[in-house]
Protein backbone atom coordinates (compact mmCIF):
# COMPACT_ATOMS: atom_id res chain seq x y z
CA UNK A 1 0.00 0.00 0.00
CA UNK A 2 1.33 3.41 -0.95
CA UNK A 3 4.72 3.81 -2.58
CA UNK A 4 7.83 5.72 -1.53
CA UNK A 5 10.72 6.67 -3.82
CA UNK A 6 13.85 8.71 -3.12
CA UNK A 7 16.85 9.73 -5.22
CA UNK A 8 20.09 11.59 -4.64
CA UNK A 9 22.83 11.91 -7.23
CA UNK A 10 24.04 14.05 -10.12
CA UNK A 11 21.06 13.63 -12.42
CA UNK A 12 17.68 15.34 -12.38
CA UNK A 13 15.66 13.36 -9.84
CA UNK A 14 12.21 14.13 -11.28
CA UNK A 15 12.12 11.73 -14.28
CA UNK A 16 13.76 9.01 -12.19
CA UNK A 17 11.24 9.38 -9.38
CA UNK A 18 8.27 9.46 -11.75
CA UNK A 19 9.52 6.35 -13.52
CA UNK A 20 10.04 4.55 -10.22
CA UNK A 21 6.58 5.56 -9.02
CA UNK A 22 5.08 4.12 -12.21
CA UNK A 23 6.73 0.82 -11.33
CA UNK A 24 5.00 0.99 -7.94
CA UNK A 25 1.53 1.70 -9.31
CA UNK A 26 0.60 -1.95 -8.79
CA UNK A 27 0.64 -1.32 -5.04
CA UNK A 28 -2.57 0.71 -5.34
CA UNK A 29 -2.97 4.46 -4.84
CA UNK A 30 -5.33 7.42 -5.27
CA UNK A 31 -2.95 10.39 -5.46
CA UNK A 32 0.70 11.16 -6.10
CA UNK A 33 3.27 13.82 -5.34
CA UNK A 34 6.92 14.76 -5.54
CA UNK A 35 9.27 17.17 -3.74
CA UNK A 36 12.80 18.18 -4.75
CA UNK A 37 15.55 20.50 -3.65
CA UNK A 38 16.07 22.70 -6.70
CA UNK A 39 19.23 24.33 -8.08
CA UNK A 40 18.68 27.32 -5.80
CA UNK A 41 18.56 25.15 -2.69
CA UNK A 42 14.81 25.64 -2.27
CA UNK A 43 12.26 22.94 -1.55
CA UNK A 44 9.70 22.70 -4.38
CA UNK A 45 7.04 20.20 -5.26
CA UNK A 46 3.78 19.23 -6.87
CA UNK A 47 1.03 16.73 -6.11
CA UNK A 48 -2.28 15.66 -7.60
CA UNK A 49 -5.27 13.49 -6.79
CA UNK A 50 -5.79 10.58 -9.20
CA UNK A 51 -3.42 8.65 -11.40
CA UNK A 52 0.27 9.39 -11.68
CA UNK A 53 -0.37 10.62 -15.21
CA UNK A 54 -2.19 13.65 -13.75
CA UNK A 55 0.89 14.61 -11.78
CA UNK A 56 3.08 14.11 -14.86
CA UNK A 57 0.76 16.33 -16.91
CA UNK A 58 0.86 18.97 -14.21
CA UNK A 59 4.65 18.93 -14.23
CA UNK A 60 4.69 19.19 -18.02
CA UNK A 61 2.21 22.05 -18.17
CA UNK A 62 3.52 24.83 -16.01
CA UNK A 63 4.73 23.23 -12.75
CA UNK A 64 8.18 22.22 -14.00
CA UNK A 65 10.48 20.81 -11.33
CA UNK A 66 14.10 19.75 -11.33
CA UNK A 67 16.68 18.90 -8.71
CA UNK A 68 19.27 16.26 -7.97
CA UNK A 69 17.63 15.36 -4.63
CA UNK A 70 14.00 14.34 -4.33
CA UNK A 71 11.31 12.13 -2.87
CA UNK A 72 8.06 10.90 -4.37
CA UNK A 73 4.95 9.13 -3.18
CA UNK A 74 1.78 7.38 -4.29
CA UNK A 75 -0.89 7.46 -1.58
CA UNK A 76 -3.59 4.96 -0.65
CA UNK A 77 -6.00 6.92 1.55
CA UNK A 78 -6.44 6.04 5.21
CA UNK A 79 -6.77 9.34 7.11
CA UNK A 80 -8.47 11.89 4.89
CA UNK A 81 -10.17 11.44 1.52
CA UNK A 82 -8.17 11.40 -1.74
CA UNK A 83 -7.38 15.01 -2.64
CA UNK A 84 -4.55 17.29 -3.67
CA UNK A 85 -4.27 18.58 -0.12
CA UNK A 86 -4.04 15.11 1.40
CA UNK A 87 -1.54 13.83 -1.17
CA UNK A 88 2.10 13.50 -0.08
CA UNK A 89 4.69 14.97 0.40
CA UNK A 90 3.65 17.06 3.40
CA UNK A 91 5.58 20.11 4.57
CA UNK A 92 6.37 21.71 7.89
CA UNK A 93 5.33 25.27 8.67
CA UNK A 94 8.58 26.71 7.34
CA UNK A 95 8.36 24.92 4.00
CA UNK A 96 11.90 23.57 4.46
CA UNK A 97 11.06 19.95 5.40
CA UNK A 98 9.09 17.47 3.25
CA UNK A 99 7.86 14.07 4.42
CA UNK A 100 6.42 11.03 2.65
CA UNK A 101 4.94 8.19 4.67
CA UNK A 102 3.42 4.72 4.33
CA UNK A 103 1.43 3.15 7.15
CA UNK A 104 -0.53 4.62 10.04
CA UNK A 105 0.49 6.85 12.96
CA UNK A 106 -1.80 5.50 15.67
CA UNK A 107 -1.39 8.39 18.12
CA UNK A 108 -1.59 11.13 15.47
CA UNK A 109 -4.69 12.78 17.01
CA UNK A 110 -2.97 13.49 20.33
CA UNK A 111 0.19 14.60 18.54
CA UNK A 112 -1.77 16.89 16.23
CA UNK A 113 -3.59 18.51 19.16
CA UNK A 114 -0.30 19.09 20.95
CA UNK A 115 1.31 20.61 17.86
CA UNK A 116 -1.65 22.92 17.22
CA UNK A 117 -1.35 24.17 20.80
CA UNK A 118 2.30 24.97 20.02
CA UNK A 119 1.21 27.06 17.04
CA UNK A 120 1.70 24.65 14.14
CA UNK A 121 -0.72 25.07 11.24
CA UNK A 122 -2.06 21.97 9.47
CA UNK A 123 -3.23 21.96 5.86
CA UNK A 124 -4.42 18.35 5.46
CA UNK A 125 -6.52 15.70 7.19
CA UNK A 126 -3.74 13.12 7.17
CA UNK A 127 -1.90 11.49 10.02
CA UNK A 128 1.30 11.95 8.00
CA UNK A 129 1.40 15.72 8.42
CA UNK A 130 2.15 15.36 12.14
CA UNK A 131 5.51 13.87 11.15
CA UNK A 132 6.56 16.98 9.24
CA UNK A 133 5.66 19.23 12.16
CA UNK A 134 7.28 16.95 14.74
CA UNK A 135 10.52 16.93 12.75
CA UNK A 136 10.30 20.73 12.56
CA UNK A 137 9.77 20.85 16.34
CA UNK A 138 12.83 18.70 16.99
CA UNK A 139 15.08 20.17 14.31
CA UNK A 140 18.15 22.02 15.59
CA UNK A 141 20.36 21.76 12.53
CA UNK A 142 20.67 17.94 12.47
CA UNK A 143 17.99 16.30 10.31
CA UNK A 144 18.90 12.75 11.31
CA UNK A 145 18.64 13.63 15.01
CA UNK A 146 15.28 15.30 14.43
CA UNK A 147 13.94 12.20 12.71
CA UNK A 148 15.35 10.00 15.47
CA UNK A 149 13.55 12.06 18.12
CA UNK A 150 10.36 12.06 16.08
CA UNK A 151 10.14 8.28 15.79
CA UNK A 152 10.37 8.09 19.57
CA UNK A 153 7.17 10.17 19.75
CA UNK A 154 5.02 8.18 17.33
CA UNK A 155 3.28 4.81 17.54
CA UNK A 156 2.30 2.67 14.59
CA UNK A 157 3.60 0.70 11.64
CA UNK A 158 5.17 2.95 9.05
CA UNK A 159 7.93 3.81 6.62
CA UNK A 160 8.88 7.46 6.13
CA UNK A 161 11.22 9.52 4.02
CA UNK A 162 12.42 13.07 4.69
CA UNK A 163 14.31 15.77 2.81
CA UNK A 164 15.18 19.27 3.96
CA UNK A 165 16.47 22.29 2.09
CA UNK A 166 18.72 22.85 5.12
CA UNK A 167 20.50 19.55 4.39
CA UNK A 168 20.56 19.02 0.60
CA UNK A 169 23.23 16.33 0.82
CA UNK A 170 21.09 13.69 2.54
CA UNK A 171 17.82 11.80 2.53
CA UNK A 172 16.64 10.27 5.81
CA UNK A 173 14.38 7.21 5.96
CA UNK A 174 12.95 5.20 8.84
CA UNK A 175 10.99 1.99 9.12
CA UNK A 176 8.83 0.51 11.87
CA UNK A 177 6.64 -2.56 11.29
CA UNK A 178 5.42 -4.03 8.02
CA UNK A 179 6.15 -1.15 5.65
CA UNK A 180 9.10 -2.21 3.49
CA UNK A 181 11.96 0.00 2.31
CA UNK A 182 14.98 -0.88 0.20
CA UNK A 183 18.06 1.25 -0.46
CA UNK A 184 19.52 0.84 -3.96
CA UNK A 185 23.25 1.40 -4.43
CA UNK A 186 24.50 3.10 -7.59
CA UNK A 187 27.67 4.83 -8.74
CA UNK A 188 27.64 8.34 -7.28
CA UNK A 189 23.89 8.09 -6.78
CA UNK A 190 21.52 6.28 -4.44
CA UNK A 191 17.90 5.20 -4.61
CA UNK A 192 15.27 4.32 -2.04
CA UNK A 193 11.93 2.63 -2.71
CA UNK A 194 9.11 0.66 -1.15
CA UNK A 195 9.82 -2.30 -3.41
CA UNK A 196 12.60 -3.63 -5.60
CA UNK A 197 10.87 -3.34 -9.02
CA UNK A 198 10.83 0.46 -8.68
CA UNK A 199 14.62 0.69 -8.93
CA UNK A 200 15.51 -2.38 -11.00
CA UNK A 201 16.34 -0.33 -14.13
CA UNK A 202 18.90 1.65 -12.13
CA UNK A 203 20.59 -0.83 -9.81
CA UNK A 204 20.44 -4.47 -8.76
CA UNK A 205 22.41 -3.96 -5.55
CA UNK A 206 20.37 -3.14 -2.47
CA UNK A 207 20.00 -3.41 1.27
CA UNK A 208 16.70 -3.88 3.06
CA UNK A 209 15.78 -1.77 6.08
CA UNK A 210 14.58 -3.81 9.03
CA UNK A 211 12.07 -2.77 11.62
CA UNK A 212 13.33 -0.04 13.94
CA UNK A 213 16.07 1.22 11.62
CA UNK A 214 17.03 4.58 10.12
CA UNK A 215 18.97 5.07 6.89
CA UNK A 216 20.81 8.30 6.06
CA UNK A 217 21.48 8.28 2.33
CA UNK A 218 23.99 10.46 0.46
CA UNK A 219 25.36 10.46 -3.07
CA UNK A 220 28.22 8.13 -2.24
CA UNK A 221 26.60 5.73 0.18
CA UNK A 222 24.43 5.25 3.22
CA UNK A 223 24.64 4.86 6.97
CA UNK A 224 22.30 2.44 8.73
CA UNK A 225 21.47 2.68 12.44
CA UNK A 226 18.88 1.47 14.89
CA UNK A 227 16.51 3.93 16.55
CA UNK A 228 18.91 4.33 19.46
CA UNK A 229 21.72 5.36 17.11
CA UNK A 230 23.70 2.12 17.15
CA UNK A 231 25.46 1.37 13.87
CA UNK A 232 24.01 -1.51 11.85
CA UNK A 233 26.03 -3.44 9.26
CA UNK A 234 24.17 -5.38 6.58
CA UNK A 235 25.32 -7.36 3.59
CA UNK A 236 24.39 -5.93 0.20
CA UNK A 237 21.95 -8.14 -1.72
CA UNK A 238 22.41 -8.77 -5.46
CA UNK A 239 18.89 -8.90 -6.90
CA UNK A 240 18.50 -11.83 -9.29
CA UNK A 241 15.50 -10.36 -11.14
CA UNK A 242 16.23 -8.16 -14.11
CA UNK A 243 14.21 -5.13 -15.14
CA UNK A 244 12.53 -7.18 -17.87
CA UNK A 245 10.96 -9.43 -15.22
CA UNK A 246 8.82 -6.50 -14.15
CA UNK A 247 7.83 -5.47 -17.70
CA UNK A 248 4.83 -6.65 -19.72
CA UNK A 249 6.91 -8.42 -22.39
CA UNK A 250 4.31 -7.87 -25.11
CA UNK A 251 1.26 -8.82 -23.02
CA UNK A 252 -1.59 -6.33 -22.73
CA UNK A 253 -1.55 -6.44 -18.92
CA UNK A 254 0.76 -7.67 -16.18
CA UNK A 255 -2.01 -9.96 -14.93
CA UNK A 256 -2.15 -11.82 -18.24
CA UNK A 257 1.66 -12.02 -18.43
CA UNK A 258 1.80 -13.44 -14.92
CA UNK A 259 -0.93 -16.00 -15.64
CA UNK A 260 1.12 -17.21 -18.60
CA UNK A 261 4.32 -17.33 -16.51
CA UNK A 262 2.82 -19.98 -14.25
CA UNK A 263 4.19 -23.13 -15.92
CA UNK A 264 7.69 -21.81 -15.27
CA UNK A 265 6.74 -20.65 -11.76
CA UNK A 266 5.58 -24.16 -10.85
CA UNK A 267 8.73 -25.62 -12.40
CA UNK A 268 10.98 -23.23 -10.43
CA UNK A 269 9.09 -23.86 -7.19
CA UNK A 270 9.55 -27.62 -7.61
CA UNK A 271 13.15 -27.41 -8.79
CA UNK A 272 15.62 -29.28 -6.59
CA UNK A 273 12.95 -30.22 -4.08
CA UNK A 274 11.74 -33.55 -5.54
CA UNK A 275 14.23 -36.27 -6.47
CA UNK A 276 13.91 -38.98 -9.11
CA UNK A 277 12.68 -41.44 -6.51
CA UNK A 278 9.81 -39.21 -5.39
CA UNK A 279 11.54 -38.03 -2.24
CA UNK A 280 10.90 -34.43 -1.16
CA UNK A 281 13.85 -32.53 0.31
CA UNK A 282 13.16 -29.39 2.33
CA UNK A 283 15.26 -29.93 5.44
CA UNK A 284 17.88 -27.28 4.72
CA UNK A 285 15.15 -24.67 4.17
CA UNK A 286 13.39 -25.31 7.47
CA UNK A 287 16.04 -23.55 9.53
CA UNK A 288 15.45 -23.98 13.25
CA UNK A 289 12.45 -26.28 12.76
CA UNK A 290 14.13 -29.63 13.41
CA UNK A 291 12.89 -33.01 12.26
CA UNK A 292 12.43 -34.02 15.90
CA UNK A 293 10.15 -31.03 16.42
CA UNK A 294 8.15 -31.92 13.32
CA UNK A 295 7.76 -35.50 14.51
CA UNK A 296 6.48 -34.26 17.89
CA UNK A 297 3.81 -31.93 16.48
CA UNK A 298 0.31 -32.21 17.90
CA UNK A 299 -1.32 -29.63 15.61
CA UNK A 300 -0.73 -27.33 12.66
CA UNK A 301 -2.28 -23.86 12.33
CA UNK A 302 -2.13 -22.03 9.00
CA UNK A 303 -2.78 -18.32 8.62
CA UNK A 304 -2.84 -15.78 5.81
CA UNK A 305 -4.99 -13.17 4.07
CA UNK A 306 -6.84 -13.07 0.76
CA UNK A 307 -5.31 -15.34 -1.86
CA UNK A 308 -2.77 -16.64 0.67
CA UNK A 309 -5.71 -17.73 2.85
CA UNK A 310 -7.14 -19.73 -0.05
CA UNK A 311 -3.76 -21.34 -0.76
CA UNK A 312 -3.51 -22.17 2.92
CA UNK A 313 -6.92 -23.86 2.79
CA UNK A 314 -5.62 -26.18 0.08
CA UNK A 315 -2.66 -26.87 2.33
CA UNK A 316 -5.03 -27.67 5.18
CA UNK A 317 -6.75 -30.38 3.15
CA UNK A 318 -3.42 -31.80 1.94
CA UNK A 319 -1.91 -31.95 5.42
CA UNK A 320 -5.00 -33.54 6.93
CA UNK A 321 -5.12 -36.11 4.15
CA UNK A 322 -1.44 -37.03 4.14
CA UNK A 323 -0.12 -36.21 7.61
CA UNK A 324 -3.21 -37.08 9.65
CA UNK A 325 -2.80 -34.23 12.11
CA UNK A 326 -5.38 -31.68 13.27
CA UNK A 327 -4.94 -28.69 10.96
CA UNK A 328 -6.65 -25.31 11.40
CA UNK A 329 -6.86 -22.55 8.80
CA UNK A 330 -7.66 -19.04 9.98
CA UNK A 331 -7.57 -15.59 8.47
CA UNK A 332 -4.65 -13.70 9.94
CA UNK A 333 -6.91 -10.81 10.96
CA UNK A 334 -9.00 -13.26 13.01
CA UNK A 335 -5.98 -15.18 14.29
CA UNK A 336 -4.75 -11.95 15.89
CA UNK A 337 -7.90 -11.37 17.91
CA UNK A 338 -9.44 -14.83 18.20
CA UNK A 339 -7.47 -16.24 21.16
CA UNK A 340 -5.75 -19.03 19.17
CA UNK A 341 -5.05 -22.21 21.12
CA UNK A 342 -1.42 -22.92 20.27
CA UNK A 343 1.60 -24.14 22.22
CA UNK A 344 5.17 -25.37 21.61
CA UNK A 345 3.83 -28.56 19.97
CA UNK A 346 2.01 -26.48 17.34
CA UNK A 347 3.49 -25.47 14.00
CA UNK A 348 2.13 -22.18 12.67
CA UNK A 349 2.46 -21.75 8.89
CA UNK A 350 2.31 -18.06 7.93
CA UNK A 351 1.65 -17.32 4.28
CA UNK A 352 2.34 -13.95 2.64
CA UNK A 353 3.55 -13.17 -0.88
CA UNK A 354 5.34 -10.02 0.24
CA UNK A 355 6.28 -11.15 3.73
CA UNK A 356 5.06 -7.76 4.95
CA UNK A 357 1.27 -8.27 5.37
CA UNK A 358 0.43 -6.52 8.64
CA UNK A 359 -2.11 -9.01 10.03
CA UNK A 360 0.06 -11.99 9.13
CA UNK A 361 3.13 -10.45 10.76
CA UNK A 362 1.16 -9.82 13.97
CA UNK A 363 -0.18 -13.38 13.90
CA UNK A 364 3.43 -14.58 13.73
CA UNK A 365 4.33 -12.48 16.77
CA UNK A 366 1.48 -14.09 18.71
CA UNK A 367 2.62 -17.54 17.65
CA UNK A 368 6.16 -16.81 18.76
CA UNK A 369 5.07 -15.63 22.21
CA UNK A 370 3.18 -18.93 22.61
CA UNK A 371 6.31 -20.92 21.86
CA UNK A 372 4.99 -22.35 18.61
CA UNK A 373 7.34 -22.96 15.72
CA UNK A 374 6.72 -20.67 12.75
CA UNK A 375 7.20 -21.71 9.14
CA UNK A 376 6.97 -18.85 6.65
CA UNK A 377 5.81 -19.22 3.04
CA UNK A 378 6.92 -16.16 1.11
CA UNK A 379 8.20 -14.85 -2.21
CA UNK A 380 10.51 -12.07 -1.01
CA UNK A 381 14.00 -12.60 0.38
CA UNK A 382 14.79 -10.35 3.32
CA UNK A 383 11.15 -9.49 4.06
CA UNK A 384 9.80 -9.02 7.58
CA UNK A 385 8.40 -12.56 7.69
CA UNK A 386 11.78 -14.06 6.81
CA UNK A 387 13.30 -12.44 9.88
CA UNK A 388 10.59 -13.59 12.27
CA UNK A 389 10.01 -17.16 11.10
CA UNK A 390 11.98 -20.15 12.37
CA UNK A 391 12.08 -21.62 8.88
CA UNK A 392 11.19 -20.40 5.38
CA UNK A 393 9.85 -21.96 2.20
CA UNK A 394 10.28 -19.54 -0.70
CA UNK A 395 7.85 -19.70 -3.59
CA UNK A 396 10.31 -18.53 -6.28
CA UNK A 397 7.63 -16.66 -8.19
CA UNK A 398 9.68 -13.62 -9.18
CA UNK A 399 8.13 -10.15 -9.15
CA UNK A 400 4.34 -10.03 -9.35
CA UNK A 401 3.04 -6.64 -10.46
CA UNK A 402 -0.67 -7.30 -10.99
CA UNK A 403 -2.61 -6.57 -7.81
CA UNK A 404 -4.81 -9.65 -8.27
CA UNK A 405 -2.38 -12.40 -7.28
CA UNK A 406 -2.22 -15.28 -9.77
CA UNK A 407 1.21 -16.87 -9.79
CA UNK A 408 1.35 -16.16 -6.03
CA UNK A 409 -1.54 -18.57 -5.53
CA UNK A 410 -0.11 -21.30 -7.72
CA UNK A 411 3.36 -21.13 -6.19
CA UNK A 412 1.97 -21.10 -2.65
CA UNK A 413 -0.22 -24.14 -3.33
CA UNK A 414 2.78 -25.89 -4.88
CA UNK A 415 4.91 -25.18 -1.81
CA UNK A 416 2.16 -26.44 0.51
CA UNK A 417 1.95 -29.62 -1.56
CA UNK A 418 5.68 -30.16 -1.16
CA UNK A 419 5.55 -29.53 2.58
CA UNK A 420 2.65 -31.95 3.05
CA UNK A 421 4.60 -34.62 1.16
CA UNK A 422 7.78 -33.90 3.14
CA UNK A 423 6.02 -34.05 6.51
CA UNK A 424 4.13 -37.22 5.57
CA UNK A 425 7.40 -38.88 4.54
CA UNK A 426 9.08 -37.77 7.75
CA UNK A 427 6.26 -39.00 9.99
CA UNK A 428 5.47 -42.09 7.86
CA UNK A 429 1.82 -41.09 8.01
CA UNK A 430 0.81 -42.26 4.52
CA UNK A 431 1.70 -45.27 2.36
CA UNK A 432 5.07 -44.84 0.63
CA UNK A 433 3.62 -45.74 -2.78
CA UNK A 434 0.92 -43.09 -2.42
CA UNK A 435 3.40 -40.37 -1.52
CA UNK A 436 5.62 -41.32 -4.44
CA UNK A 437 2.60 -41.27 -6.76
CA UNK A 438 1.79 -37.69 -5.79
CA UNK A 439 5.43 -36.57 -5.87
CA UNK A 440 5.86 -38.02 -9.36
CA UNK A 441 2.64 -36.28 -10.37
CA UNK A 442 4.08 -32.89 -9.46
CA UNK A 443 6.57 -33.23 -12.31
CA UNK A 444 3.70 -33.19 -14.82
CA UNK A 445 2.17 -29.99 -13.47
CA UNK A 446 4.05 -27.40 -15.58
CA UNK A 447 2.94 -29.14 -18.78
CA UNK A 448 -0.64 -29.53 -17.50
CA UNK A 449 -0.84 -25.80 -16.68
CA UNK A 450 0.51 -24.99 -20.13
CA UNK A 451 -2.22 -27.10 -21.75
CA UNK A 452 -4.90 -25.08 -19.97
CA UNK A 453 -3.29 -21.79 -20.98
CA UNK A 454 -3.64 -22.87 -24.59
CA UNK A 455 -7.44 -22.75 -24.14
CA UNK A 456 -7.39 -19.01 -23.35
CA UNK A 457 -9.20 -18.07 -26.57
CA UNK A 458 -12.02 -20.52 -25.84
CA UNK A 459 -12.36 -19.15 -22.32
CA UNK A 460 -12.55 -15.64 -23.78
CA UNK A 461 -15.60 -16.69 -25.81
CA UNK A 462 -17.35 -17.78 -22.63
CA UNK A 463 -16.29 -14.55 -20.94
CA UNK A 464 -18.12 -12.63 -23.65
CA UNK A 465 -21.38 -14.29 -22.55
CA UNK A 466 -20.79 -13.80 -18.82
CA UNK A 467 -19.46 -10.24 -18.86
CA UNK A 468 -22.83 -8.63 -18.07
CA UNK A 469 -23.69 -10.90 -15.16
CA UNK A 470 -24.39 -9.09 -11.90
CA UNK A 471 -23.53 -12.06 -9.70
CA UNK A 472 -21.72 -15.37 -10.21
CA UNK A 473 -21.63 -18.38 -7.86
CA UNK A 474 -18.51 -20.58 -7.78
CA UNK A 475 -18.86 -24.01 -6.16
CA UNK A 476 -16.41 -26.78 -5.30
CA UNK A 477 -15.79 -29.51 -2.76
CA UNK A 478 -12.81 -30.90 -0.84
CA UNK A 479 -9.50 -29.52 -2.19
CA UNK A 480 -11.38 -27.56 -4.86
CA UNK A 481 -13.58 -25.64 -2.46
CA UNK A 482 -10.63 -23.20 -2.11
CA UNK A 483 -10.45 -23.16 -5.92
CA UNK A 484 -14.03 -21.87 -5.94
CA UNK A 485 -13.14 -19.22 -3.38
CA UNK A 486 -10.12 -18.12 -5.40
CA UNK A 487 -12.08 -18.04 -8.68
CA UNK A 488 -14.73 -15.83 -7.09
CA UNK A 489 -12.11 -13.55 -5.55
CA UNK A 490 -10.34 -13.03 -8.86
CA UNK A 491 -13.59 -12.17 -10.66
CA UNK A 492 -14.74 -9.61 -8.10
CA UNK A 493 -11.26 -8.08 -7.76
CA UNK A 494 -10.71 -7.23 -11.40
CA UNK A 495 -14.20 -7.04 -12.95
CA UNK A 496 -16.19 -5.69 -9.95
CA UNK A 497 -18.86 -8.34 -10.58
CA UNK A 498 -20.21 -9.73 -7.35
CA UNK A 499 -19.04 -13.31 -6.97
CA UNK A 500 -19.20 -15.83 -4.17
CA UNK A 501 -17.25 -19.01 -3.60
CA UNK A 502 -19.18 -21.71 -1.78
CA UNK A 503 -18.75 -25.32 -0.70
CA UNK A 504 -21.10 -27.12 -3.08
CA UNK A 505 -22.54 -29.26 -0.31
CA UNK A 506 -24.00 -26.12 1.26
CA UNK A 507 -26.04 -25.16 -1.81
CA UNK A 508 -29.36 -26.23 -0.26
CA UNK A 509 -28.53 -24.33 2.94
CA UNK A 510 -29.08 -20.93 1.34
CA UNK A 511 -27.23 -20.10 -1.90
CA UNK A 512 -29.63 -22.04 -4.11
CA UNK A 513 -32.21 -19.34 -3.38
CA UNK A 514 -30.12 -16.95 -5.50
CA UNK A 515 -30.26 -19.04 -8.64
CA UNK A 516 -32.20 -18.15 -11.76
CA UNK A 517 -31.42 -17.57 -15.40
CA UNK A 518 -29.37 -14.45 -14.58
CA UNK A 519 -26.95 -16.03 -12.07
CA UNK A 520 -24.25 -18.20 -13.67
CA UNK A 521 -22.82 -21.07 -11.66
CA UNK A 522 -19.20 -22.16 -12.12
CA UNK A 523 -18.52 -25.63 -10.75
CA UNK A 524 -15.16 -27.35 -10.31
CA UNK A 525 -15.93 -30.98 -11.09
CA UNK A 526 -12.76 -32.79 -12.11
CA UNK A 527 -12.38 -36.49 -11.38
CA UNK A 528 -11.94 -37.08 -7.67
CA UNK A 529 -13.70 -38.56 -4.66
CA UNK A 530 -16.49 -35.94 -4.77
CA UNK A 531 -17.15 -35.85 -8.52
CA UNK A 532 -20.53 -37.58 -8.30
CA UNK A 533 -21.65 -35.14 -5.62
CA UNK A 534 -20.53 -32.24 -7.81
CA UNK A 535 -22.59 -33.59 -10.71
CA UNK A 536 -25.65 -33.51 -8.42
CA UNK A 537 -24.92 -29.89 -7.55
CA UNK A 538 -24.55 -29.02 -11.22
CA UNK A 539 -27.92 -30.66 -11.92
CA UNK A 540 -29.52 -28.69 -9.08
CA UNK A 541 -28.21 -25.47 -10.59
CA UNK A 542 -29.39 -26.43 -14.07
CA UNK A 543 -32.86 -27.21 -12.74
CA UNK A 544 -33.08 -23.58 -11.51
CA UNK A 545 -32.25 -22.35 -15.05
CA UNK A 546 -28.84 -21.04 -14.01
CA UNK A 547 -26.25 -20.95 -16.79
CA UNK A 548 -23.71 -23.63 -15.83
CA UNK A 549 -19.98 -23.61 -16.55
CA UNK A 550 -17.86 -26.49 -15.29
CA UNK A 551 -14.17 -27.18 -14.99
CA UNK A 552 -13.85 -30.82 -16.03
CA UNK A 553 -11.30 -33.34 -17.27
CA UNK A 554 -11.13 -33.59 -21.01
CA UNK A 555 -13.51 -36.21 -22.37
CA UNK A 556 -16.00 -36.11 -19.50
CA UNK A 557 -19.13 -36.39 -21.64
CA UNK A 558 -21.42 -36.81 -18.64
CA UNK A 559 -20.61 -33.33 -17.37
CA UNK A 560 -20.57 -31.83 -20.84
CA UNK A 561 -24.14 -33.04 -21.36
CA UNK A 562 -25.47 -31.12 -18.36
CA UNK A 563 -23.40 -27.93 -18.74
CA UNK A 564 -23.64 -24.88 -20.96
CA UNK A 565 -19.88 -24.52 -21.20
CA UNK A 566 -16.91 -26.65 -20.17
CA UNK A 567 -13.40 -25.49 -19.35
CA UNK A 568 -11.36 -28.59 -20.18
CA UNK A 569 -8.29 -29.38 -18.07
CA UNK A 570 -5.90 -32.36 -18.05
CA UNK A 571 -6.42 -35.02 -15.44
CA UNK A 572 -3.95 -35.00 -12.55
CA UNK A 573 -4.00 -36.51 -9.07
CA UNK A 574 -6.96 -35.15 -7.09
CA UNK A 575 -4.63 -33.63 -4.47
CA UNK A 576 -2.77 -31.77 -7.23
CA UNK A 577 -5.89 -30.69 -9.12
CA UNK A 578 -6.22 -27.21 -7.53
CA UNK A 579 -2.98 -26.20 -9.28
CA UNK A 580 -4.50 -26.98 -12.67
CA UNK A 581 -8.16 -26.17 -12.03
CA UNK A 582 -7.65 -22.54 -10.99
CA UNK A 583 -6.07 -21.56 -14.33
CA UNK A 584 -9.30 -21.28 -16.36
CA UNK A 585 -10.88 -19.26 -13.55
CA UNK A 586 -7.99 -16.80 -13.60
CA UNK A 587 -8.34 -16.45 -17.36
CA UNK A 588 -12.12 -16.03 -17.09
CA UNK A 589 -11.73 -13.18 -14.60
CA UNK A 590 -9.06 -11.54 -16.72
CA UNK A 591 -10.99 -11.71 -20.00
CA UNK A 592 -14.21 -10.37 -18.48
CA UNK A 593 -12.38 -7.45 -16.86
CA UNK A 594 -10.48 -6.71 -20.06
CA UNK A 595 -13.65 -6.74 -22.18
CA UNK A 596 -15.34 -4.42 -19.71
CA UNK A 597 -12.44 -1.98 -19.91
CA UNK A 598 -11.46 -2.30 -16.25
CA UNK A 599 -8.06 -1.32 -14.90
CA UNK A 600 -6.96 -4.94 -14.68
CA UNK A 601 -3.56 -4.42 -13.06
CA UNK A 602 -4.70 -1.73 -10.62
CA UNK A 603 -8.26 -2.51 -9.49
CA UNK A 604 -10.01 0.28 -7.64
CA UNK A 605 -9.58 0.51 -3.86
CA UNK A 606 -7.04 -2.34 -3.77
CA UNK A 607 -3.35 -2.45 -2.92
CA UNK A 608 -0.82 -5.17 -3.64
CA UNK A 609 0.65 -5.31 -0.16
CA UNK A 610 -1.56 -4.56 2.85
CA UNK A 611 0.79 -3.17 5.48
CA UNK A 612 -1.88 -1.61 7.71
CA UNK A 613 -5.00 -3.06 9.35
Secondary structure, DSSP 4 states (H G I P E B T S, - for coil): --EEEEEESSS-HHHHHHHHHHTTGGG--SEEEEEEE-TTS-EEEEEEES-HHHHHHHHHTT-----SEEEEEEE--SSS-SSTTTSSPEE-TTS-EEEEEEEEETTHHHHHHHHHHTT----SS-STHHHHHHHHHH-SS-HHHHHHHHHHH--EEEEEEEEETT-TT-EEEEEESS---EEEE-SS-EEEESSGGGGTTT-SEEEEPPTTEEEEEETTEEEEEETT--B---PPEE----GGGGS-TT-SSHHHHHHHTHHHHHHHHHTTTB-TTS-B--GGGGTT--HHHHHT--EEEEEE-THHHHHHHHHHHHHHHHH-SEEEEEEHHHHHHTT----TTEEEEEEESSS--HHHHHHHHHHHHTT-EEEEEES-TT-HHHHH-SEEEE-------SSS-SHHHHHHHHHHHHHHHHHHHHHT-S-HHHHHHHHHHHTTHHHHHHHHHTTHHHHHHHHHHHTT-SEEEEEE-GGGHHHHHHHHHHHHHHH--EEEEEEGGGGGGTGGGG-STTSEEEEE--SSTTHHHHHHHHHHHHHTT--EEEEEETT-HHHHHT-SEEEEE----TTTHHHHHHHHHHHHHHHHHHHTT--TTS-TT--SS----
